[in-house]
Amino acid sequence: MFKFLTHPAPTAADERAKRLIDPGFGRVFTDHMATIRWTEADGWHDAQIGPRQPFQIDPAASVLHYAQEIFEGMKAYRSGNGVTLFRPLENAARFARSAERLAMPVLPDDLFIGAIEALVRTEIDWIPEQEGSSLYLRPFMFANEAFLGVRAATEYMFCVIASPASAYFKGGAKPVKLWVSDDYTRAAPGGTGAAKCGGNYASSLVAQQQAVAKGCDQVVFLDAAEHRWVEELGGMNMFFVFDDGTLRTPPLGTILPGITRASILTLARDRGMTVEEAPYDIDSWKADAASGRLTEAFACGTAAVVAAVGEIRWTGGEQAVGGGVEGPVTTSLRAELTGIQRGERPDPHGWNHTVTLG
Ligand SMILES: *Cc1c(COP(=O)(O)O)cnc(C)c1O
């Protein structure tokens, strides 16, 4: 299905080993990429694995002007002698939903998974071995028709690149501080909040700069209509743990439907926890954190998996959450999820997808 183009000068094994010692996140890239083109006339065609190299796009390409772009994020893990992906069909399905929302053509699941598997097989030697590390995969699609008229483009490029990633939190997770944005929102009803599109990130960056200026790590966004209901971070979903053992997360709608979020909901239900997908307002968060009714809060997503929240800050105040330290529910949900992903714990829901090698 995928044509293979030989790389003229692949990275030498000793150089690769050096780059894999501590790759960090999103800086080191493998030698190859997967690409598939779409045109109105020919549909999906030209599927290939070839050398990773710059695209040639016209200065009038629609993505540069009207931001028709979507992406996914997923990880390949070493487990035993094999390589596994975590729930990749969920990424394929979400990519299709994002495409529909952005008026882009839908890539069939078998091409999405086929591109990822073909790239992972090609780059198997780039998967780092250290505990907690992985090969981060970034599928994305953009409009590359050279046309300045405002309408859905008639030409697209789908691509997957791969980037070795260190464990997100080295030497134990330090709880993050969140800035409660009172002037910016990330999504409104009817908008693109549930689609994984670059534009959502572009509009969140100024709020993220504010968060950093306030000494925080991330922004927590509230709803657009009332500026009251907790939605999510720029790239992670939120969970709350209460002293009666209840686990709560904001409902779907304007937030991004995280695969980590869905997996944690399932694991918590499996444990017999009371689980609520229900709105939570920022004033309750402040009051419950102060009273101790809220015992833990954490954020989750593919990159960091689970990150404890130790403090929230807002204009004119701040409040520790869970005494500023990571709580036991956060720790054990992370351990369970990462254990499944690394093949060290039973996988009762069949979430791991083995990549067939050779
Ligand atoms: C990708 C993303 C998440 C997390 O989704 P996962 O599938 O768990 O990685 C959460 N929020 C936003 C805005 C995202 O883009």
The ligand as a Gaussian input file, in Angstrom:
#p B3LYP/6-31G(d) Opt

LIG

0 1
 C       -4.978000      16.248000      22.566000
 C       -5.691000      17.067000      23.590000
 C       -6.076000      16.544000      24.843000
 C       -5.709000      15.160000      25.311000
 O       -6.170000      14.148000      24.484000
 P       -5.506000      12.683000      24.558000
 O       -6.243000      11.899000      23.553000
 O       -5.721000      12.203000      25.943000
 O       -4.065000      12.872000      24.253000
 C       -6.802000      17.356000      25.700000
 N       -7.118000      18.625000      25.353000
 C       -6.737000      19.160000      24.184000
 C       -7.128000      20.560000      23.880000
 C       -6.027000      18.407000      23.265000
 O       -5.648000      18.960000      22.108000

